[in-house]
Amino acid sequence: MDLGKPLTNGRVHIAAGCGNDVLFFELMPPGPLTRTTLVTWSPTTSLIASILDTGTITLHQWHASSAHLEELAHSPPFGASISSLRFSLDGTRLQVLFADNTEHILDATTLQPAPPPTCAWSSARGLSPDGAWRAVIRNGRVEIVPAAKQG
């Protein structure tokens, strides 16, 4: 299977392996989505990627001990509508899927173009790897709240 290509043939479930783990994913349905703001947490680190209406991806670092959300990097604006944003399972790459089913693969620390990862893609997730924190977008900003608090 070529992990560098989006798989968009409806609501299909696939199994993917990375190391000793086998994970099951539901693929995105084809076609444009109406979401214009997205936020996702790395499955392995405290990195968070977000995209707001500007079309620019922002990489954040969550410092739980000080409750500080630090902006690390910004991508150039993308001209196309982004429909999905997710990290690779190993946390080294960020996949950006567009409404026309094209993709960009970015390095998860620099937001520069990169080759696909050797592991599968994680599900887009709003929870920290330890499950203690949730990333949400409020009033055009990324906020971190305790996972028990919905918002």
N, C-alpha and C positions, 0 to 999 in steps of 0.2 A: 504494500500500500504506500502511495506517495503522500507523506504527511505535509508536503508543501502545497497541496492543492485543496481548496475547500470541497467538502462533500455536502452537496445540497440537493439530495433527491427526496425531500420530504421529511416527515417525522420518523426517522429510522434510528434504531439503537445499534451502537457498535461497541465492541469490547476492544480495549487497547491496553497494552502492557508496557510497563516501565520498571526495569529491575525485577523484583519479585512480586509486584502488584499487578492485578488485572482490574481495570476500572471500566464501567459501563457509562456511555454518554448518549444523550438524545441529540441528534443533529438538528441544526437550525432549519426551519422550512425555507424554501427558496423565495426570492422576491424581497422588495424593500420592507423595512420595518419602520415604525413611526417614532421609535426612541431617538432622541437627539442628545441625550446625556447618558453616559455609561460610567460605571466605576467597577473595578475588579481588583481583588487582592491576590498576590502571589501565593501559590500553595506551599512555598518553602521558606519565605522570608517575610519581613514586615514592609515589603514594597507594595505600593498601591498605584495602579494606573487609572487615570480618569480622562474622559473627554467631555467637554461641554459644547455648547452651540457654536463656539468659535472654530471647531474642526481641528483644534490643536490637542495633542495628547500631552498630559502632564504626568510625570513620575514623582511620587511622594514616598517619603520614608516615615513610618509611624514609630515614634519613640514612646513606648508604653510607660516606661519608668517616669518620664517627665510629662506625659500626656501632650506631646508636641508633634504636630504634623508638619514635616519639612518638605518643601518643594525642591526636587533634585535636578530635573531636566524638563525641557519642553521640546516637542517635535515642531517642525514647520507645519503650517496649516495644510490639511488635506482638502482638496476641492470637492471630493465626492462624499456622499452621505455614508457614514460609518454605521454598520448594523451590529457588529460584535467586536468585543475587545477581550482577549484572554491570554493568560500566561501559559507557557509550556509547563509540563509536570515538574521538570527540573528547575523551573524558575529563571532560566537563562534567556528566554525569548518571549516576545509579545507578538501575538497575531492580531492583525487589524483586518477585519472582513468588511467589505463595502457592499452597499445595496445591489450593485450589479454583479455580485459574487466573485469579484477579484479580491486579492489580498496583498498585504505587505507584511513582511516578517522583520521585526525590529529587535535589536539587542535590548534586553530588559534593564540595563544600567545606563546606556547612553542614548537610547531611542534612535540609533543609527541603523541603516539597513543591515541585515544579517542573514546568514543561511538558516534553513529550518533546523529545529532542534533534533536530537537523536531520540527523544522520548515523545510521547503523545501530548496533545493539548489538554489542559485542565478545563473543567467547566468554568464559565464565568462565575465568580463568587464574590459575595460581599462580606464574607466572614474571614477573620484572621486565621492563620493555620492552627492556632490553639483554641479557636472558637470563642475567645473572650470578647472580641471587638467586632463591630459591624461598621463598614464604610457606607455612608449615605451621601446623597447630594441634596443640599437644602439651599435655596436662594442662590443658585449658581455657584456653590462652593462645596468642596468635599469636606465632610465632617466625620469624625470617628466617635461612635457611641458604644456603651456597653452592649453586648450581644443580646442581653435580656430585654433591653429597651427597644421597642419598635419605633420606627419613625420614618 
